[in-house]
Amino acid sequence: MNNDCLFCAIAAGTIPSVKVYETDAVLAFLDISPVEKGHTLVISKRAHSETILDTPPDIASELLAAAKTVAAGMMAAGFGGVNLVQNNFKDGGQAVPHIHFHVIPRAKDRHGPLVWASGSNPYADDAERNVYAERIRAGIEAAQAPLPS
Ligand code: AMP
């Protein structure tokens, strides 16, 4: 990991985040400037790399699997759709040079392609942010629960 990296510090827990999913390998937490409420970021806890190009395939696989887990949880939580976004390099719109997937839930009434405007859907307050975090956590748990036999 990299001492000068914001997302490495979040992965290590030295900078706080609102977590929705965590394993030994990955962390998913709410984006501070959501494009849509529930906007989640998925990062590796195992390694620092900047973009998809310098990310080892096993780390990329773990990130994509975790993004899929979060997306499944969002759908189980009753959202209408999900967008996955992964920006690379400044010219690709990447602001934080530590690879991450954006997992963006779409409300049932917000049809159509995602409009990318960072911070365009802020939470009213911490309580509303926590409601979204809890909804996504519960959805992930429900989506992972074994089917009744
Ligand atoms: P990107 O433009 O793909 O690099 O996305 C970086 C994302 O990180 C943006 O959506 C930011 O809002 C988000 N972000 C920056 N700092 C934090 C933070 N401390 N906690 C949560 N999200 C953050």
Backbone and ligand atoms as CSV (ligand in chain L), in Angstrom:
chain,resi,resn,atom,element,x,y,z
A,1,MET,N,N,0.848,-1.186,0.000
A,1,MET,CA,C,0.000,0.000,0.000
A,1,MET,C,C,0.895,1.252,0.000
A,2,ASN,N,N,0.269,2.419,-0.243
A,2,ASN,CA,C,1.034,3.641,-0.484
A,2,ASN,C,C,0.669,4.687,0.583
A,3,ASN,N,N,1.676,5.157,1.314
A,3,ASN,CA,C,1.447,6.082,2.432
A,3,ASN,C,C,0.823,7.408,2.008
A,4,ASP,N,N,1.017,7.802,0.751
A,4,ASP,CA,C,0.502,9.098,0.298
A,4,ASP,C,C,-0.853,8.985,-0.398
A,5,CYS,N,N,-1.463,7.809,-0.321
A,5,CYS,CA,C,-2.687,7.578,-1.103
A,5,CYS,C,C,-3.920,7.652,-0.210
A,6,LEU,N,N,-4.879,8.502,-0.608
A,6,LEU,CA,C,-6.133,8.662,0.142
A,6,LEU,C,C,-6.870,7.331,0.291
A,7,PHE,N,N,-7.008,6.590,-0.804
A,7,PHE,CA,C,-7.798,5.359,-0.726
A,7,PHE,C,C,-7.049,4.245,0.009
A,8,CYS,N,N,-5.704,4.271,0.009
A,8,CYS,CA,C,-4.966,3.316,0.856
A,8,CYS,C,C,-5.246,3.626,2.329
A,9,ALA,N,N,-5.327,4.925,2.676
A,9,ALA,CA,C,-5.628,5.313,4.065
A,9,ALA,C,C,-7.052,4.897,4.438
A,10,ILE,N,N,-7.982,5.030,3.494
A,10,ILE,CA,C,-9.359,4.568,3.768
A,10,ILE,C,C,-9.376,3.053,3.924
A,11,ALA,N,N,-8.630,2.346,3.066
A,11,ALA,CA,C,-8.569,0.870,3.166
A,11,ALA,C,C,-7.990,0.449,4.515
A,12,ALA,N,N,-7.024,1.217,4.996
A,12,ALA,CA,C,-6.376,0.878,6.273
A,12,ALA,C,C,-7.188,1.349,7.473
A,13,GLY,N,N,-8.202,2.187,7.229
A,13,GLY,CA,C,-9.057,2.685,8.310
A,13,GLY,C,C,-8.496,3.898,9.023
A,14,THR,N,N,-7.402,4.477,8.517
A,14,THR,CA,C,-6.843,5.669,9.160
A,14,THR,C,C,-7.595,6.936,8.738
A,15,ILE,N,N,-8.295,6.869,7.610
A,15,ILE,CA,C,-9.252,7.918,7.231
A,15,ILE,C,C,-10.623,7.244,7.233
A,16,PRO,N,N,-11.617,7.863,7.907
A,16,PRO,CA,C,-12.904,7.184,8.058
A,16,PRO,C,C,-13.699,7.110,6.753
A,17,SER,N,N,-14.559,6.111,6.683
A,17,SER,CA,C,-15.472,5.986,5.545
A,17,SER,C,C,-16.748,5.320,6.046
A,18,VAL,N,N,-17.801,5.463,5.251
A,18,VAL,CA,C,-19.064,4.790,5.581
A,18,VAL,C,C,-19.072,3.474,4.795
A,19,LYS,N,N,-18.779,2.387,5.496
A,19,LYS,CA,C,-18.596,1.092,4.835
A,19,LYS,C,C,-19.930,0.423,4.560
A,20,VAL,N,N,-20.002,-0.215,3.388
A,20,VAL,CA,C,-21.199,-1.025,3.106
A,20,VAL,C,C,-20.850,-2.499,2.922
A,21,TYR,N,N,-19.577,-2.810,2.621
A,21,TYR,CA,C,-19.183,-4.209,2.402
A,21,TYR,C,C,-17.672,-4.290,2.584
A,22,GLU,N,N,-17.225,-5.350,3.269
A,22,GLU,CA,C,-15.781,-5.480,3.494
A,22,GLU,C,C,-15.404,-6.949,3.608
A,23,THR,N,N,-14.294,-7.299,2.989
A,23,THR,CA,C,-13.687,-8.621,3.181
A,23,THR,C,C,-12.208,-8.373,3.483
A,24,ASP,N,N,-11.426,-9.457,3.595
A,24,ASP,CA,C,-9.973,-9.284,3.783
A,24,ASP,C,C,-9.347,-8.593,2.578
A,25,ALA,N,N,-9.985,-8.742,1.409
A,25,ALA,CA,C,-9.378,-8.278,0.161
A,25,ALA,C,C,-9.899,-6.934,-0.330
A,26,VAL,N,N,-11.155,-6.586,-0.009
A,26,VAL,CA,C,-11.788,-5.403,-0.623
A,26,VAL,C,C,-12.589,-4.614,0.411
A,27,LEU,N,N,-12.808,-3.343,0.070
A,27,LEU,CA,C,-13.682,-2.487,0.879
A,27,LEU,C,C,-14.599,-1.715,-0.063
A,28,ALA,N,N,-15.888,-1.678,0.275
A,28,ALA,CA,C,-16.852,-0.854,-0.460
A,28,ALA,C,C,-17.411,0.180,0.506
A,29,PHE,N,N,-17.393,1.448,0.097
A,29,PHE,CA,C,-17.822,2.541,0.983
A,29,PHE,C,C,-18.521,3.613,0.163
A,30,LEU,N,N,-19.326,4.429,0.847
A,30,LEU,CA,C,-20.094,5.457,0.133
A,30,LEU,C,C,-19.185,6.561,-0.388
A,31,ASP,N,N,-19.446,6.980,-1.623
A,31,ASP,CA,C,-18.741,8.121,-2.209
A,31,ASP,C,C,-19.159,9.397,-1.475
A,32,ILE,N,N,-18.182,10.269,-1.232
A,32,ILE,CA,C,-18.437,11.488,-0.452
A,32,ILE,C,C,-19.232,12.528,-1.262
A,33,SER,N,N,-19.178,12.436,-2.582
A,33,SER,CA,C,-19.898,13.387,-3.464
A,33,SER,C,C,-20.745,12.601,-4.464
A,34,PRO,N,N,-21.849,12.045,-4.000
A,34,PRO,CA,C,-22.555,11.065,-4.829
A,34,PRO,C,C,-23.177,11.631,-6.099
A,35,VAL,N,N,-23.013,10.855,-7.157
A,35,VAL,CA,C,-23.692,11.135,-8.422
A,35,VAL,C,C,-25.168,10.759,-8.279
A,36,GLU,N,N,-25.428,9.668,-7.563
A,36,GLU,CA,C,-26.775,9.259,-7.142
A,36,GLU,C,C,-26.657,8.812,-5.690
A,37,LYS,N,N,-27.722,8.963,-4.926
A,37,LYS,CA,C,-27.662,8.524,-3.529
A,37,LYS,C,C,-27.419,7.020,-3.472
A,38,GLY,N,N,-26.473,6.609,-2.643
A,38,GLY,CA,C,-26.069,5.206,-2.568
A,38,GLY,C,C,-24.810,4.911,-3.375
A,39,HIS,N,N,-24.310,5.910,-4.107
A,39,HIS,CA,C,-23.075,5.793,-4.911
A,39,HIS,C,C,-21.957,5.210,-4.032
A,40,THR,N,N,-21.433,4.087,-4.485
A,40,THR,CA,C,-20.465,3.322,-3.683
A,40,THR,C,C,-19.175,3.148,-4.467
A,41,LEU,N,N,-18.053,3.136,-3.747
A,41,LEU,CA,C,-16.745,2.892,-4.355
A,41,LEU,C,C,-16.207,1.568,-3.839
A,42,VAL,N,N,-15.560,0.811,-4.717
A,42,VAL,CA,C,-14.952,-0.469,-4.338
A,42,VAL,C,C,-13.449,-0.373,-4.562
A,43,ILE,N,N,-12.681,-0.658,-3.503
A,43,ILE,CA,C,-11.212,-0.587,-3.593
A,43,ILE,C,C,-10.603,-1.877,-3.055
A,44,SER,N,N,-9.344,-2.079,-3.422
A,44,SER,CA,C,-8.589,-3.224,-2.896
A,44,SER,C,C,-7.948,-2.850,-1.568
A,45,LYS,N,N,-7.951,-3.785,-0.629
A,45,LYS,CA,C,-7.203,-3.614,0.617
A,45,LYS,C,C,-5.844,-4.302,0.528
A,46,ARG,N,N,-5.623,-5.038,-0.582
A,46,ARG,CA,C,-4.420,-5.861,-0.675
A,46,ARG,C,C,-3.263,-5.164,-1.365
A,47,ALA,N,N,-3.569,-4.226,-2.264
A,47,ALA,CA,C,-2.492,-3.650,-3.077
A,47,ALA,C,C,-2.870,-2.263,-3.557
A,48,HIS,N,N,-1.853,-1.425,-3.735
A,48,HIS,CA,C,-2.059,-0.120,-4.369
A,48,HIS,C,C,-1.675,-0.225,-5.834
A,49,SER,N,N,-2.578,0.177,-6.705
A,49,SER,CA,C,-2.250,0.396,-8.110
A,49,SER,C,C,-3.109,1.571,-8.542
A,50,GLU,N,N,-2.711,2.194,-9.651
A,50,GLU,CA,C,-3.387,3.450,-9.994
A,50,GLU,C,C,-4.565,3.263,-10.939
A,51,THR,N,N,-4.336,2.543,-11.998
A,51,THR,CA,C,-5.376,2.402,-13.029
A,51,THR,C,C,-5.553,0.923,-13.357
A,52,ILE,N,N,-6.483,0.648,-14.267
A,52,ILE,CA,C,-6.705,-0.745,-14.682
A,52,ILE,C,C,-5.446,-1.302,-15.351
A,53,LEU,N,N,-4.599,-0.432,-15.916
A,53,LEU,CA,C,-3.443,-0.923,-16.673
A,53,LEU,C,C,-2.350,-1.502,-15.783
A,54,ASP,N,N,-2.147,-0.919,-14.589
A,54,ASP,CA,C,-1.087,-1.448,-13.718
A,54,ASP,C,C,-1.647,-2.347,-12.612
A,55,THR,N,N,-2.918,-2.697,-12.717
A,55,THR,CA,C,-3.539,-3.558,-11.705
A,55,THR,C,C,-3.379,-5.024,-12.096
A,56,PRO,N,N,-2.781,-5.845,-11.214
A,56,PRO,CA,C,-2.634,-7.271,-11.530
A,56,PRO,C,C,-4.011,-7.905,-11.739
A,57,PRO,N,N,-4.094,-8.887,-12.638
A,57,PRO,CA,C,-5.393,-9.502,-12.956
A,57,PRO,C,C,-6.115,-10.067,-11.744
A,58,ASP,N,N,-5.386,-10.623,-10.764
A,58,ASP,CA,C,-6.103,-11.195,-9.612
A,58,ASP,C,C,-6.758,-10.100,-8.780
A,59,ILE,N,N,-6.113,-8.938,-8.677
A,59,ILE,CA,C,-6.710,-7.818,-7.932
A,59,ILE,C,C,-7.915,-7.270,-8.709
A,60,ALA,N,N,-7.756,-7.137,-10.035
A,60,ALA,CA,C,-8.872,-6.655,-10.863
A,60,ALA,C,C,-10.072,-7.593,-10.736
A,61,SER,N,N,-9.805,-8.900,-10.689
A,61,SER,CA,C,-10.903,-9.874,-10.556
A,61,SER,C,C,-11.608,-9.715,-9.223
A,62,GLU,N,N,-10.825,-9.522,-8.162
A,62,GLU,CA,C,-11.438,-9.338,-6.834
A,62,GLU,C,C,-12.300,-8.081,-6.811
A,63,LEU,N,N,-11.814,-7.016,-7.448
A,63,LEU,CA,C,-12.577,-5.763,-7.459
A,63,LEU,C,C,-13.885,-5.932,-8.225
A,64,LEU,N,N,-13.807,-6.596,-9.371
A,64,LEU,CA,C,-15.027,-6.774,-10.173
A,64,LEU,C,C,-16.015,-7.684,-9.450
A,65,ALA,N,N,-15.510,-8.734,-8.814
A,65,ALA,CA,C,-16.409,-9.623,-8.058
A,65,ALA,C,C,-17.086,-8.856,-6.929
A,66,ALA,N,N,-16.326,-7.982,-6.251
A,66,ALA,CA,C,-16.909,-7.198,-5.160
A,66,ALA,C,C,-17.920,-6.189,-5.699
A,67,ALA,N,N,-17.608,-5.572,-6.847
A,67,ALA,CA,C,-18.557,-4.629,-7.464
A,67,ALA,C,C,-19.852,-5.357,-7.813
A,68,LYS,N,N,-19.725,-6.600,-8.290
A,68,LYS,CA,C,-20.916,-7.395,-8.621
A,68,LYS,C,C,-21.717,-7.709,-7.347
A,69,THR,N,N,-21.013,-8.029,-6.264
A,69,THR,CA,C,-21.701,-8.300,-4.989
A,69,THR,C,C,-22.486,-7.073,-4.531
A,70,VAL,N,N,-21.854,-5.902,-4.627
A,70,VAL,CA,C,-22.529,-4.666,-4.208
A,70,VAL,C,C,-23.717,-4.379,-5.131
A,71,ALA,N,N,-23.515,-4.576,-6.443
A,71,ALA,CA,C,-24.603,-4.333,-7.406
A,71,ALA,C,C,-25.782,-5.269,-7.123
A,72,ALA,N,N,-25.486,-6.538,-6.838
A,72,ALA,CA,C,-26.558,-7.494,-6.524
A,72,ALA,C,C,-27.284,-7.067,-5.255
A,73,GLY,N,N,-26.529,-6.564,-4.293
A,73,GLY,CA,C,-27.135,-6.082,-3.056
A,73,GLY,C,C,-28.039,-4.887,-3.296
A,74,MET,N,N,-27.617,-3.995,-4.183
A,74,MET,CA,C,-28.457,-2.823,-4.500
A,74,MET,C,C,-29.767,-3.267,-5.143
A,75,MET,N,N,-29.689,-4.222,-6.044
A,75,MET,CA,C,-30.924,-4.702,-6.685
A,75,MET,C,C,-31.813,-5.399,-5.657
A,76,ALA,N,N,-31.191,-6.172,-4.755
A,76,ALA,CA,C,-31.976,-6.837,-3.695
A,76,ALA,C,C,-32.600,-5.809,-2.763
A,77,ALA,N,N,-31.975,-4.634,-2.679
A,77,ALA,CA,C,-32.483,-3.574,-1.808
A,77,ALA,C,C,-33.594,-2.765,-2.473
A,78,GLY,N,N,-33.940,-3.094,-3.718
A,78,GLY,CA,C,-35.093,-2.458,-4.346
A,78,GLY,C,C,-34.786,-1.299,-5.274
A,79,PHE,N,N,-33.493,-1.076,-5.578
A,79,PHE,CA,C,-33.200,-0.055,-6.591
A,79,PHE,C,C,-33.643,-0.589,-7.954
A,80,GLY,N,N,-33.764,0.328,-8.924
A,80,GLY,CA,C,-34.270,-0.085,-10.236
A,80,GLY,C,C,-33.189,-0.541,-11.188
A,81,GLY,N,N,-31.949,-0.087,-10.984
A,81,GLY,CA,C,-30.831,-0.432,-11.864
A,81,GLY,C,C,-29.519,-0.056,-11.206
A,82,VAL,N,N,-28.426,-0.392,-11.863
A,82,VAL,CA,C,-27.085,-0.124,-11.320
A,82,VAL,C,C,-26.156,0.206,-12.484
A,83,ASN,N,N,-25.302,1.217,-12.303
A,83,ASN,CA,C,-24.235,1.503,-13.262
A,83,ASN,C,C,-22.883,1.207,-12.626
A,84,LEU,N,N,-21.994,0.548,-13.379
A,84,LEU,CA,C,-20.598,0.391,-12.961
A,84,LEU,C,C,-19.759,1.338,-13.806
A,85,VAL,N,N,-18.893,2.114,-13.143
A,85,VAL,CA,C,-18.016,3.061,-13.839
A,85,VAL,C,C,-16.620,2.887,-13.272
A,86,GLN,N,N,-15.622,2.973,-14.144
A,86,GLN,CA,C,-14.230,2.825,-13.678
A,86,GLN,C,C,-13.381,3.767,-14.524
A,87,ASN,N,N,-12.994,4.908,-13.941
A,87,ASN,CA,C,-12.267,5.950,-14.659
A,87,ASN,C,C,-10.758,5.719,-14.579
A,88,ASN,N,N,-10.047,6.026,-15.666
A,88,ASN,CA,C,-8.592,5.840,-15.697
A,88,ASN,C,C,-7.893,7.068,-16.260
A,89,PHE,N,N,-6.893,7.536,-15.538
A,89,PHE,CA,C,-6.054,8.683,-15.902
A,89,PHE,C,C,-6.865,9.993,-15.845
A,90,LYS,N,N,-6.125,11.092,-15.657
A,90,LYS,CA,C,-6.786,12.404,-15.550
A,90,LYS,C,C,-7.693,12.679,-16.735
A,91,ASP,N,N,-7.196,12.352,-17.927
A,91,ASP,CA,C,-8.009,12.619,-19.120
A,91,ASP,C,C,-9.231,11.720,-19.198
A,92,GLY,N,N,-9.209,10.639,-18.418
A,92,GLY,CA,C,-10.382,9.763,-18.337
A,92,GLY,C,C,-11.291,10.136,-17.181
A,93,GLY,N,N,-10.979,11.253,-16.531
A,93,GLY,CA,C,-11.842,11.723,-15.439
A,93,GLY,C,C,-11.482,11.148,-14.091
A,94,GLN,N,N,-10.300,10.509,-13.973
A,94,GLN,CA,C,-9.911,9.914,-12.694
A,94,GLN,C,C,-9.309,10.987,-11.789
A,95,ALA,N,N,-9.918,11.174,-10.622
A,95,ALA,CA,C,-9.439,12.175,-9.670
A,95,ALA,C,C,-8.551,11.541,-8.602
A,96,VAL,N,N,-8.838,10.304,-8.217
A,96,VAL,CA,C,-8.070,9.632,-7.152
A,96,VAL,C,C,-7.275,8.493,-7.789
A,97,PRO,N,N,-5.936,8.601,-7.794
A,97,PRO,CA,C,-5.121,7.617,-8.511
A,97,PRO,C,C,-4.873,6.334,-7.722
A,98,HIS,N,N,-5.961,5.697,-7.332
A,98,HIS,CA,C,-5.941,4.353,-6.728
A,98,HIS,C,C,-7.146,3.662,-7.335
A,99,ILE,N,N,-6.923,2.585,-8.050
A,99,ILE,CA,C,-8.025,1.987,-8.831
A,99,ILE,C,C,-9.263,1.749,-7.973
A,100,HIS,N,N,-10.407,2.105,-8.542
A,100,HIS,CA,C,-11.675,1.886,-7.846
A,100,HIS,C,C,-12.785,1.734,-8.869
A,101,PHE,N,N,-13.770,0.950,-8.505
A,101,PHE,CA,C,-15.004,0.862,-9.282
A,101,PHE,C,C,-16.056,1.702,-8.588
A,102,HIS,N,N,-16.785,2.488,-9.379
A,102,HIS,CA,C,-17.992,3.165,-8.888
A,102,HIS,C,C,-19.162,2.211,-9.122
A,103,VAL,N,N,-19.967,1.992,-8.101
A,103,VAL,CA,C,-21.196,1.202,-8.238
A,103,VAL,C,C,-22.338,2.146,-7.861
A,104,ILE,N,N,-23.139,2.482,-8.855
A,104,ILE,CA,C,-24.092,3.581,-8.695
A,104,ILE,C,C,-25.514,3.051,-8.857
A,105,PRO,N,N,-26.269,3.054,-7.751
A,105,PRO,CA,C,-27.642,2.554,-7.849
A,105,PRO,C,C,-28.538,3.603,-8.489
A,106,ARG,N,N,-29.535,3.123,-9.234
A,106,ARG,CA,C,-30.477,4.032,-9.893
A,106,ARG,C,C,-31.858,3.802,-9.311
A,107,ALA,N,N,-32.490,4.886,-8.920
A,107,ALA,CA,C,-33.841,4.778,-8.369
A,107,ALA,C,C,-34.782,4.282,-9.467
A,108,LYS,N,N,-35.894,3.696,-9.038
A,108,LYS,CA,C,-36.799,3.060,-10.012
A,108,LYS,C,C,-37.340,4.055,-11.033
A,109,ASP,N,N,-37.406,5.334,-10.661
A,109,ASP,CA,C,-38.009,6.312,-11.577
A,109,ASP,C,C,-36.955,7.125,-12.339
A,110,ARG,N,N,-35.676,6.736,-12.274
A,110,ARG,CA,C,-34.642,7.518,-12.971
A,110,ARG,C,C,-34.114,6.724,-14.156
A,111,HIS,N,N,-34.963,6.611,-15.185
A,111,HIS,CA,C,-34.594,5.806,-16.343
A,111,HIS,C,C,-33.506,6.495,-17.145
A,112,GLY,N,N,-32.814,5.702,-17.969
A,112,GLY,CA,C,-31.905,6.275,-18.947
A,112,GLY,C,C,-30.468,6.238,-18.526
A,113,PRO,N,N,-29.591,6.669,-19.434
A,113,PRO,CA,C,-28.161,6.607,-19.170
A,113,PRO,C,C,-27.782,7.497,-17.989
A,114,LEU,N,N,-26.723,7.098,-17.322
A,114,LEU,CA,C,-26.239,7.865,-16.175
A,114,LEU,C,C,-25.714,9.223,-16.637
A,115,VAL,N,N,-26.081,10.276,-15.909
A,115,VAL,CA,C,-25.474,11.592,-16.141
A,115,VAL,C,C,-24.431,11.775,-15.059
A,116,TRP,N,N,-23.165,11.877,-15.465
A,116,TRP,CA,C,-22.064,11.922,-14.495
A,116,TRP,C,C,-21.846,13.359,-14.046
A,117,ALA,N,N,-22.297,13.668,-12.853
A,117,ALA,CA,C,-22.065,15.002,-12.286
A,117,ALA,C,C,-21.755,14.782,-10.810
A,118,SER,N,N,-20.452,14.790,-10.495
A,118,SER,CA,C,-20.007,14.500,-9.132
A,118,SER,C,C,-20.700,15.431,-8.147
A,119,GLY,N,N,-21.273,14.870,-7.091
A,119,GLY,CA,C,-21.898,15.677,-6.049
A,119,GLY,C,C,-23.272,16.189,-6.405
A,120,SER,N,N,-23.846,15.688,-7.504
A,120,SER,CA,C,-25.137,16.251,-7.948
A,120,SER,C,C,-26.315,15.769,-7.111
A,121,ASN,N,N,-26.109,14.712,-6.308
A,121,ASN,CA,C,-27.205,14.213,-5.458
A,121,ASN,C,C,-26.730,14.040,-4.019
A,122,PRO,N,N,-26.412,15.147,-3.346
A,122,PRO,CA,C,-25.905,15.040,-1.969
A,122,PRO,C,C,-26.980,14.540,-1.016
A,123,TYR,N,N,-26.538,13.921,0.077
A,123,TYR,CA,C,-27.479,13.523,1.123
A,123,TYR,C,C,-27.936,14.773,1.870
A,124,ALA,N,N,-29.190,14.746,2.338
A,124,ALA,CA,C,-29.706,15.879,3.111
A,124,ALA,C,C,-28.878,16.052,4.382
A,125,ASP,N,N,-28.499,14.917,4.987
A,125,ASP,CA,C,-27.727,14.963,6.241
A,125,ASP,C,C,-27.146,13.572,6.500
A,126,ASP,N,N,-26.422,13.432,7.612
A,126,ASP,CA,C,-25.784,12.143,7.934
A,126,ASP,C,C,-26.831,11.047,8.100
A,127,ALA,N,N,-27.995,11.420,8.626
A,127,ALA,CA,C,-29.035,10.410,8.868
A,127,ALA,C,C,-29.494,9.818,7.535
A,128,GLU,N,N,-29.695,10.668,6.535
A,128,GLU,CA,C,-30.126,10.124,5.239
A,128,GLU,C,C,-29.012,9.265,4.631
A,129,ARG,N,N,-27.775,9.713,4.753
A,129,ARG,CA,C,-26.640,8.926,4.244
A,129,ARG,C,C,-26.612,7.543,4.907
A,130,ASN,N,N,-26.857,7.521,6.223
A,130,ASN,CA,C,-26.822,6.243,6.942
A,130,ASN,C,C,-27.977,5.328,6.533
A,131,VAL,N,N,-29.121,5.928,6.191
A,131,VAL,CA,C,-30.254,5.119,5.709
A,131,VAL,C,C,-29.851,4.395,4.417
A,132,TYR,N,N,-29.195,5.122,3.499
A,132,TYR,CA,C,-28.764,4.490,2.240
A,132,TYR,C,C,-27.718,3.418,2.512
A,133,ALA,N,N,-26.769,3.712,3.410
A,133,ALA,CA,C,-25.728,2.714,3.715
A,133,ALA,C,C,-26.358,1.447,4.280
A,134,GLU,N,N,-27.303,1.625,5.192
A,134,GLU,CA,C,-27.932,0.463,5.835
A,134,GLU,C,C,-28.775,-0.319,4.819
A,135,ARG,N,N,-29.445,0.420,3.936
A,135,ARG,CA,C,-30.257,-0.248,2.899
A,135,ARG,C,C,-29.358,-1.119,2.004
A,136,ILE,N,N,-28.202,-0.588,1.627
A,136,ILE,CA,C,-27.298,-1.352,0.753
A,136,ILE,C,C,-26.692,-2.532,1.516
A,137,ARG,N,N,-26.287,-2.306,2.772
A,137,ARG,CA,C,-25.751,-3.423,3.585
A,137,ARG,C,C,-26.775,-4.556,3.679
A,138,ALA,N,N,-28.014,-4.190,3.982
A,138,ALA,CA,C,-29.069,-5.208,4.132
A,138,ALA,C,C,-29.310,-5.928,2.807
A,139,GLY,N,N,-29.263,-5.178,1.707
A,139,GLY,CA,C,-29.451,-5.799,0.397
A,139,GLY,C,C,-28.333,-6.785,0.088
A,140,ILE,N,N,-27.092,-6.420,0.416
A,140,ILE,CA,C,-25.957,-7.332,0.171
A,140,ILE,C,C,-26.137,-8.599,1.005
A,141,GLU,N,N,-26.532,-8.433,2.250
A,141,GLU,CA,C,-26.748,-9.610,3.105
A,141,GLU,C,C,-27.844,-10.499,2.530
A,142,ALA,N,N,-28.932,-9.863,2.093
A,142,ALA,CA,C,-30.052,-10.635,1.540
A,142,ALA,C,C,-29.628,-11.350,0.265
A,143,ALA,N,N,-28.853,-10.667,-0.590
A,143,ALA,CA,C,-28.448,-11.265,-1.857
A,143,ALA,C,C,-27.476,-12.420,-1.644
A,144,GLN,N,N,-26.740,-12.394,-0.526
A,144,GLN,CA,C,-25.752,-13.442,-0.254
A,144,GLN,C,C,-26.345,-14.606,0.533
A,145,ALA,N,N,-27.539,-14.407,1.091
A,145,ALA,CA,C,-28.124,-15.451,1.936
A,145,ALA,C,C,-28.441,-16.684,1.089
A,146,PRO,N,N,-28.182,-17.884,1.619
A,146,PRO,CA,C,-28.516,-19.088,0.854
A,146,PRO,C,C,-30.021,-19.187,0.649
A,147,LEU,N,N,-30.426,-19.712,-0.492
A,147,LEU,CA,C,-31.855,-19.890,-0.758
A,147,LEU,C,C,-32.409,-20.951,0.196
A,148,PRO,N,N,-33.655,-20.746,0.685
A,148,PRO,CA,C,-34.226,-21.765,1.554
A,148,PRO,C,C,-34.396,-23.082,0.797
A,149,SER,N,N,-34.100,-24.205,1.490
A,149,SER,CA,C,-34.194,-25.495,0.780
A,149,SER,C,C,-35.603,-26.069,0.936
L,1,AMP,P1,P,-12.643,9.207,-9.814
L,1,AMP,O1,O,-12.975,10.520,-10.437
L,1,AMP,O2,O,-13.103,8.046,-10.650
L,1,AMP,O3,O,-11.196,9.111,-9.423
L,1,AMP,O4,O,-13.512,9.122,-8.501
L,1,AMP,C1,C,-13.033,9.475,-7.248
L,1,AMP,C2,C,-14.223,9.517,-6.333
L,1,AMP,O5,O,-13.761,9.543,-4.997
L,1,AMP,C3,C,-15.116,10.745,-6.522
L,1,AMP,O6,O,-16.431,10.320,-6.870
L,1,AMP,C4,C,-15.074,11.427,-5.145
L,1,AMP,O7,O,-16.301,11.997,-4.769
L,1,AMP,C5,C,-14.680,10.289,-4.233
L,1,AMP,N1,N,-14.002,10.649,-3.001
L,1,AMP,C6,C,-12.956,11.496,-2.835
L,1,AMP,N2,N,-12.588,11.554,-1.533
L,1,AMP,C7,C,-13.403,10.712,-0.859
L,1,AMP,C8,C,-13.537,10.320,0.515
L,1,AMP,N3,N,-12.712,10.801,1.472
L,1,AMP,N4,N,-14.507,9.442,0.846
L,1,AMP,C9,C,-15.345,8.958,-0.095
L,1,AMP,N5,N,-15.260,9.271,-1.406
L,1,AMP,C10,C,-14.316,10.138,-1.786
